[in-house]
Amino acid sequence: MSAIPEIDLSEPAVVRDPFTAYGQAREAGPLARLVTAGFGAMWTVMRYEHAKAMLTDPRFELNAHTYLRPDVPEHCRKYMRTMQEMDGPEHTRLRRLVSPSFTARRAAEFRPRVERIVDTLLDDLADQALRAGGDAVDLLDHFARPLPIEVICELVGIPAEDRSTWRTYGAAVAAGHGPAFARAIPAIMDDAAAAVARRNREPGADLLSELIGVHADDQDNLSETELVTLVWHLVLAGQTPANLVANAVETLLAHPGELAALRADESVMPGAVEELTRWCGPQLLTLPRYACEDADIAGVPVAKGEPVTVALAAANRDPRVFTEPDRLDLRRPAGRPGHLGYAHGPHFCLGAALARVQTEAALTGLLRRFPALALADGGARRAPDPGTWRLTALPVSL
């Protein structure tokens, strides 16, 4: 067996250009060792075929060790265990109860409401540019980041008078760390519990009312704890479109030929979003899974208890699967094999259809409204985050 490649996440070259670093490791072997200070080492699956296999293999599980848990008050701890930590019958039951509310059809039905949110945010973006005297405006702060929390508020029926508080939560969660993030998690849980209680008393035309009511006459329905956990986790996991929209805009502005083709034919947009998710999706690595027993991946032994992740940045550019994988091609043929940007298998992202609708609506609205959109002087700034490909600022001129 050839030597196992090692990737040091503290190396500036890896942080600056993970696609090249992971790509080189992928071509050296199907697995690599990922090393980072403070977290030890873990196995990383580099190639598409083996990644899909591992993500569906019951010998590798998500568990409490997968997550860095924020410290929350005692009364909030019952909400900490989300569906992502569950496997087997427990996970299957919860997916069965909630999945009908997250189908592609339901996301398409919700799209007009997303488009109204997008239009309002674009109005605010234009106003912000005017107040700045026509100078650069940060697309991340004033459009991409606010979008997911506005959509989640609409989805679960948060009253208009409470949404400014939830916007604060969204901004704290988008930051991903720090005192504001630590304070936001228990506050989101408390307000999610209040939202569930309100919808138990006063049902409305929203997801929360639907999940409370659709199984109300069944012996098996969602408990209060399960509903609150779902809502706060939607806020936490629902930030993906913010980073994806920002990455997509930066990428399109750097590829004027692809951008012109997309402006000329909006029917390309659904496929374009899939290609952008493959090419510059924000998740570089999946959450680590732990081997329940001694196993092997692509002939490499993995001991019981060892963590394993998938390098999405490598698997989504695997030349064994994708033709010219390092080339952005918005007309890349749709269908299988699809990218792994929303993972694969039992833990495929529950909100993937809604994330796709948000991203399509955001890019369509933005490109229609501002035909002269361009990067401003200084360009985008990217976070030194080895796990997430995300921007900290995206100054543009409209």
C-alpha positions in Angstrom: 0.0 0.0 0.0 1.3 3.5 -0.8 1.9 6.0 1.9 -1.3 7.7 3.2 -1.3 11.4 2.4 -1.5 13.8 5.3 -3.3 17.2 5.2 -2.5 19.7 7.9 -5.4 22.1 8.2 -3.2 24.8 9.8 -1.1 25.1 6.6 -1.8 28.4 4.9 -1.8 26.8 1.5 -4.6 24.4 2.5 -6.7 27.2 4.0 -6.1 29.5 1.0 -6.8 26.9 -1.7 -8.4 23.7 -0.3 -9.5 22.5 -3.7 -6.0 22.2 -4.9 -4.7 20.7 -1.6 -7.5 18.1 -1.4 -7.2 17.4 -5.1 -3.6 16.5 -4.9 -4.2 14.2 -1.9 -7.1 12.6 -3.8 -4.9 11.7 -6.6 -2.3 10.2 -4.2 -4.8 7.8 -2.6 -8.5 7.2 -1.7 -7.9 8.2 1.9 -5.9 10.8 3.7 -5.1 11.7 7.3 -6.5 15.1 8.3 -4.5 16.8 11.1 -5.3 19.9 13.0 -4.1 21.3 16.3 -6.5 20.7 19.2 -8.6 18.1 17.4 -6.1 15.3 16.7 -6.2 13.4 13.4 -9.1 11.8 11.5 -9.5 9.8 8.3 -10.7 11.7 5.3 -12.3 10.0 2.3 -11.1 11.7 -0.9 -12.8 10.0 -3.8 -16.4 10.1 -4.9 -17.2 6.4 -5.0 -15.7 5.7 -1.6 -17.4 8.8 -0.1 -20.9 7.7 -1.2 -20.2 4.2 0.2 -19.0 5.5 3.5 -22.0 7.9 3.9 -24.4 5.0 3.6 -22.4 2.5 5.6 -24.0 1.7 9.0 -20.6 0.9 10.5 -19.9 4.6 10.6 -22.2 6.7 12.8 -22.8 10.3 13.7 -22.9 10.6 17.5 -22.3 13.0 20.4 -18.6 13.1 19.7 -19.3 14.5 16.2 -20.3 17.9 17.6 -18.7 20.7 19.6 -21.6 21.4 21.9 -22.2 24.9 23.1 -22.8 25.3 26.8 -26.5 25.9 27.4 -28.6 26.2 30.6 -30.0 23.1 32.1 -33.6 23.6 30.8 -32.2 23.7 27.2 -30.2 20.5 27.3 -33.1 18.3 26.2 -33.1 20.2 22.9 -29.4 19.5 22.1 -29.7 16.1 20.5 -30.8 16.7 16.9 -31.8 14.2 14.2 -28.3 14.3 12.9 -27.1 12.4 15.9 -29.6 9.6 15.5 -29.4 6.4 13.4 -31.5 3.3 12.9 -35.2 3.2 13.9 -35.0 6.4 15.9 -33.7 8.4 12.9 -36.1 6.7 10.5 -39.1 7.6 12.6 -38.3 11.3 12.8 -37.4 11.5 9.0 -40.8 9.8 8.3 -42.7 12.4 10.3 -41.0 15.5 9.0 -39.8 14.6 5.4 -43.2 15.2 3.7 -42.9 18.9 4.7 -39.5 19.2 3.0 -40.0 17.7 -0.4 -39.1 19.4 -3.7 -42.8 19.9 -4.4 -43.3 21.7 -1.1 -40.2 23.9 -1.6 -41.6 24.8 -5.1 -44.9 25.8 -3.5 -43.0 28.0 -1.0 -41.0 29.7 -3.7 -43.3 32.7 -4.3 -42.8 33.6 -0.6 -39.1 33.3 -0.9 -39.1 35.5 -4.0 -41.0 38.2 -2.1 -38.3 38.0 0.6 -35.6 38.3 -2.0 -37.3 41.3 -3.6 -37.5 43.1 -0.2 -33.8 42.4 0.5 -32.8 43.7 -2.9 -34.8 46.9 -2.2 -32.9 47.2 1.0 -29.6 46.5 -0.8 -30.3 49.3 -3.3 -31.3 51.7 -0.5 -28.0 50.9 1.3 -26.0 51.7 -1.8 -27.8 55.0 -2.2 -27.1 55.9 1.4 -23.4 55.1 0.7 -23.5 57.6 -2.1 -23.3 54.9 -4.8 -20.2 53.4 -3.4 -19.6 49.7 -2.7 -22.2 47.8 -0.6 -21.5 44.5 1.1 -23.6 41.9 -0.5 -22.9 39.4 2.3 -24.1 41.6 5.1 -27.1 43.2 3.3 -28.4 40.3 1.2 -26.8 36.8 1.5 -26.7 36.6 5.3 -30.2 38.0 6.1 -31.9 35.7 3.5 -31.9 32.4 5.4 -33.2 33.7 8.7 -36.0 35.6 6.9 -37.0 32.4 5.0 -36.9 30.4 8.3 -39.1 33.0 10.0 -41.6 32.8 7.2 -41.4 29.0 7.1 -42.2 28.5 10.8 -44.6 31.5 11.2 -42.6 33.9 13.4 -44.7 37.0 13.9 -43.5 40.2 12.2 -43.0 41.9 15.5 -40.5 39.2 16.7 -38.5 38.9 13.5 -35.9 41.6 14.4 -34.9 39.4 17.3 -34.6 36.4 15.1 -32.5 38.4 12.6 -30.1 39.0 15.5 -30.0 35.3 16.0 -29.3 34.7 12.3 -26.4 37.1 12.3 -24.9 35.5 15.4 -25.2 32.0 14.0 -23.8 33.1 10.7 -20.6 34.3 12.5 -20.3 30.7 13.8 -18.4 31.5 17.0 -17.9 34.0 19.8 -19.9 35.4 22.7 -22.9 36.4 20.5 -23.1 32.8 19.1 -22.9 31.3 22.6 -25.7 33.6 23.8 -27.9 33.1 20.7 -28.2 29.3 21.0 -30.2 29.1 24.3 -32.2 32.2 23.2 -33.2 30.5 20.0 -34.3 27.5 21.9 -36.4 29.6 24.3 -38.0 31.5 21.4 -38.5 28.2 19.4 -40.3 26.8 22.5 -42.5 29.9 22.6 -43.2 29.6 18.9 -44.3 25.9 19.3 -46.6 26.9 22.2 -48.1 29.7 20.2 -48.8 27.5 17.2 -50.4 24.8 19.5 -52.8 27.6 20.6 -53.2 29.4 17.3 -52.5 27.3 14.2 -51.5 29.1 11.1 -50.4 28.5 7.5 -46.8 27.5 8.2 -44.6 24.6 8.7 -44.8 24.5 12.5 -48.6 24.4 12.5 -48.4 21.6 9.8 -46.0 19.5 11.9 -48.1 20.0 15.0 -51.4 19.2 13.2 -50.6 16.6 10.6 -50.0 13.8 13.1 -52.1 15.1 15.9 -54.6 12.2 15.7 -51.8 9.6 15.4 -50.4 7.7 18.3 -46.9 8.6 16.8 -46.5 12.3 16.6 -43.8 14.9 17.2 -43.2 15.8 20.9 -42.7 19.4 22.1 -39.0 18.6 22.5 -38.7 17.3 19.0 -40.5 20.3 17.5 -38.4 22.8 19.4 -35.2 20.9 18.5 -36.2 20.9 14.8 -36.8 24.7 14.8 -33.6 25.7 16.5 -31.6 23.3 14.3 -33.3 24.8 11.2 -31.8 28.1 12.3 -28.4 26.6 12.8 -28.2 24.4 9.7 -30.2 26.8 7.5 -27.3 29.2 7.1 -25.9 27.2 4.1 -27.6 29.4 1.5 -25.9 32.5 2.8 -22.5 31.1 2.1 -23.5 29.4 -1.1 -25.1 32.6 -2.5 -22.0 34.7 -1.6 -19.6 32.1 -3.1 -21.8 31.8 -6.2 -21.8 35.5 -6.8 -18.1 35.8 -6.4 -17.6 32.9 -8.7 -19.9 34.2 -11.4 -18.3 37.6 -11.4 -14.9 35.9 -11.9 -16.3 33.9 -14.9 -17.9 36.6 -17.1 -18.6 34.1 -19.9 -20.6 31.8 -17.7 -22.3 34.8 -16.1 -23.3 36.2 -19.5 -24.7 32.8 -20.5 -26.8 32.7 -17.3 -28.1 36.2 -17.8 -29.1 35.3 -21.4 -31.0 32.2 -20.5 -32.5 31.9 -17.0 -33.8 28.4 -17.8 -30.2 27.4 -17.1 -30.5 28.5 -13.4 -31.5 25.2 -11.7 -28.6 23.4 -13.3 -26.3 26.4 -12.7 -27.1 26.2 -8.9 -26.2 22.5 -8.9 -22.9 23.2 -10.7 -22.1 26.1 -8.4 -22.8 23.9 -5.4 -20.4 21.3 -6.7 -17.7 23.8 -7.7 -17.8 26.3 -4.8 -20.1 24.8 -2.2 -19.4 26.0 1.3 -19.0 22.7 3.1 -15.4 21.4 2.5 -15.8 18.5 4.9 -18.7 16.4 6.2 -19.4 16.1 9.9 -17.1 13.3 11.2 -18.6 9.8 11.6 -17.2 7.3 14.0 -16.5 3.6 13.2 -18.7 1.4 15.3 -16.4 -1.6 14.7 -13.1 -2.3 13.0 -13.7 -1.7 9.3 -11.9 -0.7 6.1 -12.5 1.9 3.4 -10.9 1.3 0.0 -8.7 -1.3 1.6 -7.4 1.0 4.3 -8.1 -0.3 7.8 -10.1 2.0 10.1 -10.2 1.0 13.8 -13.3 1.0 15.9 -13.8 4.5 17.4 -11.8 6.4 14.8 -13.4 9.5 13.2 -13.9 9.6 9.4 -15.0 12.6 7.3 -15.5 13.1 3.6 -13.5 15.8 1.8 -16.4 17.2 -0.3 -13.9 19.6 -1.9 -12.1 16.5 -3.3 -15.0 14.2 -4.0 -17.0 16.8 -5.9 -14.1 17.3 -8.2 -13.2 13.7 -8.7 -12.1 13.2 -12.4 -13.3 9.6 -12.2 -16.8 11.0 -12.0 -16.9 14.5 -13.4 -15.5 15.5 -16.8 -13.0 18.4 -16.5 -14.0 18.7 -12.8 -12.0 21.9 -12.2 -13.8 23.8 -14.9 -17.0 25.7 -14.0 -19.6 24.6 -16.6 -23.1 25.9 -15.8 -24.5 23.7 -18.6 -22.9 20.6 -17.2 -25.4 17.8 -17.9 -27.8 17.3 -15.0 -28.6 14.1 -13.3 -26.5 11.3 -11.9 -23.9 11.3 -10.6 -24.8 14.3 -8.6 -22.6 16.3 -6.3 -22.4 15.5 -2.6 -22.9 19.1 -1.4 -25.9 18.0 0.7 -24.2 14.7 1.7 -25.8 11.4 0.8 -27.7 8.5 2.3 -29.9 8.5 5.4 -28.5 11.9 6.6 -28.9 13.6 3.2 -29.7 17.2 4.1 -33.4 17.5 5.0 -33.5 21.1 3.8 -31.8 20.6 0.5 -34.8 21.4 -1.7 -35.5 24.6 0.2 -31.8 25.6 0.0 -31.9 25.1 -3.8 -35.1 27.2 -4.1 -33.5 30.0 -2.0 -30.3 30.0 -4.0 -32.1 30.0 -7.3 -34.5 32.8 -6.3 -31.6 34.8 -4.8 -29.4 34.6 -7.9 -32.3 35.1 -10.3 -33.5 38.2 -8.5 -30.1 39.7 -8.1 -29.0 39.3 -11.7 -32.3 40.6 -13.0 -32.3 43.7 -10.7 -28.6 44.7 -11.2 -27.3 44.0 -14.7 -24.1 46.1 -14.0 -23.3 44.1 -10.8 -19.5 44.0 -10.3 -16.9 43.4 -7.6 -15.9 46.6 -5.9 -12.3 47.7 -5.4 -10.5 45.5 -2.8 -12.6 42.4 -3.8 -14.0 39.7 -1.6 -12.5 38.7 1.7 -12.5 35.0 2.7 -12.5 33.5 6.2 -9.5 31.4 7.2 -11.8 28.5 8.0 -10.6 25.0 7.1 -14.0 23.5 7.3 -16.2 26.0 5.5 -15.5 27.8 2.3 -17.0 31.2 3.2 -16.6 34.9 2.7 -16.4 37.5 5.4 -17.1 40.4 3.0 -18.3 40.7 -0.6 -18.2 44.4 -1.6 -20.0 45.1 -4.9 -21.1 48.0 -7.0 -24.6 47.8 -8.3 
